[in-house]
Structure formats: C-alpha cells, structure tokens
Amino acid sequence: MAKRDPNKTARNKRIETMKVQLRALLPTVLKETGLDSEASLNAKIGGKADEFIDLKNEVITSAEHYASLYLDGFKGSLSTTGWRTSFDDMYDLFAGSKAAQQYMMLFLERSYLKHYDEYSKRRPSEEEAAIWIGQNSADYGLLVTPRFAKGDWQNDRSEIRHFKPGYWTIGHVLETGFVIPGKNKRMPFADVDAYLDFFENVLVRHSKSKYQIELAEQYSAYVRAAPNPLAVPLLIPELRYEGRETKHKYRLDFTVIDPVTMQKTGFELSPWSSHGELTGTKGKTQKEINAEASANFDKEMKKHKQYYKKHGIFALIYTDADLADMGGVFADVEECLSPKEVNTQLNFHLLSSFFGP
C-alpha cells in the first residue's frame, strides 16, 4: 500500500480547520452583509476567481500570491468612471464587515490549498516538454502529453497544463511511458518496480560504467523507500544534447528536473580512465602530450557549457577523488530529489491595505 504524502495530509488538515473557522464566522458575516446563505456568500467570492486571475496560465506559488492576484484583479475591476458595477457593490459589501473580510481571506486560502497541485505547477514550455534519452541503438522519448501524428511523436499542447502527475517524476513516466522514435509504440510501466528495473537493467546498464550503475542502484533504493515514490523526480540517464537527432554531440550521464521550478541539474561522472587518460604517448614530446591533454579538457568543458547555453542545465562534475565515495555523490543527487513546497501562510495585511482601516 502506497504511503501517504505528508504534505498533502498537512494541506487536507489545514483545509478542514479552515472549514470549521469559516462556519464559525458565517452567522456574523450573513448578518452584517445581508446575504441569505453560505452558498450565495461562497459564490460571490469564488465565482469571481477566474475573472480576477488568469487561472489557465498563471503559476501561483503560495496562498498569499493567490490572494494578491485576486485582490489585484478585484481592484482593477472597480469602476473608474462613476458608473457603478456589481464589482463596486461587492467591494462595499465586504468593506463594511471585518468578519466578511476575514471570511474572504480564509476562503481564498482554502481555495488555493484545494487546488494547490494545479495552481502551483510551473508548466514546461513547448521546447521543454519533450526529452530524449539513451544511446543511438536504444533511445527513447519522454513527453508530457504524447500523441502520434503524421508519423512522429509530439505533445498535445492544449493538455500540458492539465497533466496531473509532477512533471519529470516517477509518476510522470508511469502515466505516459516512453515513446519509441518514429513508431506508434510506447514502452509502458505497470508500477514503480517495473520502471526501476528497466531503468537499472536497460537504460543504465548500456553505459557499462560501474559508477553509473552504482548511482542507479542507490537511486532505486531511495525511490522504493520514499513516502510517495510517484512524486520523486526522475534521475534521467543519458540525456541527449541533440534530442532525437541520430547524429548528436553529447549525452549527459544523469539529469534531474525539479517538477516545481523546472530547474535542471546535471551529474557527470568523469573518471580519469575514460575522460582524461592519454594513450599512445610513446614517441610524443611533452609539448604534444600537453596539447592533447588540453584539447581533451577543452572538449569536456565545451560539452557542459553547451548544455547550459542550450538546455539551461548546470552540470556537477565528479572526478576520481569524488567517485571514491559514491555515497557522497548520491547525497548531492538526493538534494535535488526533494523539491520544497512553497509557503502557504497568508498575510492579513493584504486585507487592511485593500479595504482600508
């Protein structure tokens, strides 16, 4: 049985607490505003949310942010010509009752928490909504809303914002599976274990790197022990610089994309044996050897600079001294696997500055 998400549990408890607080305020609010029912009061506040806020496109980071956007939209809807509107009537209704103002702010906070996953999620751009991984002989695509059209895979852009799992998480790959380039076929996964087995024994095993294999094993253990495995960001192996292009310059060992901020962090495991060691040096001068070593270093650094410039990925590079302690390497990865939820504490100063003393 899947463990409960403690963050969601905390939100649900807060929502229930606010429900009790709202019910306690209700008789006073109805008396002071003249409204006849809880339903009409809630409709008056909640019914204006999509008029005051661009809920389809706005990324709302906290309950305070949500309330600020609501009040900004409310203020912008008030008459500036002297001709009264329903928004002016609503303003006067709440301005005349401190209890109604308190009710409004609690109601807005509760609304935000009830729709937290939908409102707080930053949506990837069209360019960010598809990634391609793996070697040429075994490459796969991971899209947000994949559909096969005209012989190719693409995202259904109109549905990206409605995608329920966290982007680029275990839940994401279980929802969509991997797509096979150029074919109307997907690689689905029945559960977390099925994906992790494929991740370790197919995707990472191809690298033949003991360091990548060990890091993959530590990641799998972390996911299986997580309170909510579906919310854990993917440790994406072999991210292809050129995407689907058969001929591509580079692959990055591992990448993590934060599902909240879309921040990308790369992890490059660079042992001397595969990234720096020079062979065939017999008969070469020291100057020639130095020039060859310098060229190898420049090539490696160019790779990481280009990943940053094109994809916004800042890569951490681990050399032999780092790789002697793979637990320490995974500790850095783990820092990226626990996205922090934003603060949802409301500041009631918003009310006093909006409705006046």
N, C-alpha and C positions, 0 to 999 in steps of 0.2 A: 504493500500500500504506500503510495507516494506521501512524503512528509508535507505538512502544510507550510506555506510560505509565511514566515513570521511577520514580514512587512504587510502582507495582505491581511493577516489576522489582526494586526495592530490597527490598520485602517478600518476594518469592519467594527472593531470595538469602539473606535472613535465615532464612527457613523451612528452606532446605537446610542452612545452617550449624548450626541447632539440631538437625536430624535427625542430623547427624554427632555432635554433642555428646551427644544422648540415647543413641545407640548405644554411645558410649564409656562412659557411666555404667551402662548396662544390666547387665553381669555383676555389678558390685558391688551394685546395687540388688536383683537377684534373690537373690543370696547372703544379703544382710542382712535381706530381708523374708520369704524363704521362698516367694515366688511362683514359679510354674513357667515363665512365658513373658512375652514382651513384650506379647502380646495381652491377657493377663489383667491385667497392670500398667496398660496404657493404658485398658482397660475400667473398671478400678477408679477411675481419675481422671476420665476423660472421661464415663463413664456417669452420673456424679452432677451434671454441669453444669446440666442442666435442672431438677434438684431443688433445687440451691442458688441458681440465678439465674433470674429471670423473663425468659427469653430472648425471649419473644414481644413484650414491651413495653419492656424496659429499653433505654435508649440508652447504650451503653458507649463511653466516649471514649478509652480507652487500654488497653494490656495490663495496666498496673498497676491500673486501675479494674476490669478483668475479674477479676484475681486477688483483689482486695479483696472484690468481691461474692461470689466463690466461697468464700473463707475465712470471710466473714461468714455465709454460708448454711451452711457446714460447721459452724461453731461453734454456730449456732442449732439444729442437728440433733442435737447431742450430748445424751445423757441427763442429766436433772436430778433423776431420781427414784431413781437407784441401779440401775435395771434396764438392763442393757447392751443395746446395739443394734449393728447392723452398722456404724453410723457411729462408734461408740466403738471397735470393733475396727480400723476403718480408721485412726482417729486414732493409736492405739497403734502400728500397723504403721509409719506414716511418722514418728512421733515418735522411734522407736528407730533411725532411719537418716538421717544427714545426706545421704548420697548420694540417698536416696529423696526427701528434701525438695527437693534441688536439681533432681532429675528432675521433680518435680511442677511447680515454678515454670517450668521451661523448657517443659514440656508445655502449661501454661496459656497462656504467652506465644505459643507456636506455634499453639495453638487459636484464640486471638484474631486473630492475623495471617492465618490461613487463612480466617477468616470476617469479616475487617475491614469489608468493604463492607456486609455485613448487620448487624453488631453496632453499628457506629459511626454509622449513619444515623439522624438525627432524623426522625421521621415527621411530616408535616404533620397538623394537626388536621382534623376534618371540614370546618370552615369555611375552612381554608387550602387544601384540596385541589382547589379549582377557581378559576380566574381567567378573567375575560372581558375581551377587548381589542378595540380598533377603534372606528370611528365607527358611528353607527346603521345606515347603509346597508351596512356591511361589517364586522360584528362576528363574533368567533369565540370559542370556549371552549377552554381547555387544562385538561384534567383529569388526574388521576394514573391512575385505573383506570376509564376511561369505559365506561358501558353505557347504552343507550337503553331506557327502561322507562316505560310509561304516558304516552307522548307527550313525554317530556322526558329530558334528559341528567342522569345522576347518577354518582357514584363507587361502585364496588363496594368498600365499606368494608373487607370482610374481606381484600381483596387488597392494600390500600395498603402494608402493611409488607413485602410480598414484591416490590414493584416494584424491578427491578434497576437501571435507569439512575439517575443522580443526579437528584433532583427538580429541575425547572425548569432543566434543562440542554439542550444541543443533542441529546444522546442521548434525553432525555425526549420532545421534540417529534417526533423520528424514530420513536420507539416508538408513540406514541399519535396523532400528527397533531392537527390542530384539529378540533373538532366544530362543526357548524352548528346554531345555536339553533333548537329546535323541529322539527328534521328529523333523521331517522335517516341522516344523511350525515356523512362525515368528509372533511377535506382532508389526504390523506396526503403524505408527502415521501419520495422514494426514497433520497436521500442528502443530505449536508451542503450541497452546492452547490444542490440543488433548494430546500432550505429558505431558504438565504441569498438566493437570487434572489427568492423570494416575500416575504421579509422586507423587502428593499430596494425592490422594484418594485411591491409591492401594499400591504403594511402601512404602510410609512413614506412612500411616495410620496403617499398620500392627504393627508398633513398639509400638503403644499405649502410646507413650511418648509425653506429651504436648510440651516439648521443641523442639523435632524434628519436630513436626507438625508446630509449630510457625516459626521455621527456614525455613522450606519448603515453607511456605506462603510468607515469606519475599523474598526468592529466586525467586519464581514465579513472584512476583511483579517487581523485578529487571529485569528479563528477558523480561517481556512484555514492560517495559519502555526503554529497551536498543535500541540504534540506529540501531544495527544489531543483533537481537536476535539469529540468527543462529551461530554467532561467539562466543557467550558466553559459557565458559566451563561448562560442566555438574557438578551439585552438586550430586555426586554419592552416593546413600544411601546403607547402609548395605553391604559394600564390604567384600566379603568372603575371609578369610585368606587362606583356602584350595581350593579355586576355586570351581570346580564342585563337589568335593567330598561330599557325603551325610553327612558323619561324619566330622565335621570341628571344629576347636578350637574356632575361634573368628569371629565376624563381627565388622567392624568399622562403627560408626554412619554415617559419611559423609566423602567423599574424593573429592578433586579437582585435576585434572591433567592438568598442563599447556600445551596447544596444541603446543607451540613453543619449550619449553625446555624439556618437558616430566617430569618436576619436580612434585612430588606428595606431597600433604599436606592433612593430616587427621584432622578431627574435632570430638572429643569425648566429648559428653555431659554427665557428671558424677555427677548427684545429689546424695547426701548422702543417700537418701531413697533407691536407687537401687544399689549403688556401695560401700557403706560403713557401713550402719546401721546394727547393730547386734541384733538378736532376740534370745529369749530363754536363756537369760543370768542368769536367776534366778537359784541360787544354784551353779553357777560357781565362782571360785576365780578370783580376779583381774588379777592374772598371766595368767589364762586360757583365760580370755577375751582379754587381751593384745595380747596373742599369736594368737588368732583367727583374731583379727583386723590386726595384722601384716601380717598374711597369705593372707588375702583379698587384702591388699595393694600390697604385692609381686605379686599376681596373676594379678592384674590390670597392674602393671608396666611391667611384663613379656610380656603381650599381646602387649604393644606398642613397646617394644624392638624387639620383633619378627617380627612385621610388618615392622619395619625399616630394620632389617637384611635381611629379605626375599624379601620384595617388595620395599624397599627404601622410605617408607612413614614415614615422621616425623609428629607425631600427636600432635596437640594442645589440651590440656585437660581443660575442663571448669567445675568448681565445683559450689556449690550453690551460692556463692558470685558473680560469673560471670553470672550465669543463671538468676539472678535477673534483669539483663539488657540485654535482648536478642538483642536489637539494637546494643549494643556493640559487642556481639558475631558475629552478621552478618557483622559488619564493618570489622572484621578480615577475614571473608569469602570473602567479596567484594574485599579485597586486592588481592585475588587470581583469581578474575573473569575478570581482565583487563590486559591480557598479553601485555607487551610493545613491540612494533616493534623495531627492531634493527636500528641503524643509517645507513643511506644510503649516507652519504656525502663522495665524492671521494677526495682523497688527490693526487694532481697533482705532488707531489714529486715522486710518483711512476714512472712517465714518465721520469723525469730527471735522476733518478738513473738507469733506464733501458737503455735508448737510449744515455745517456751521455750528456755532455754540448752542 
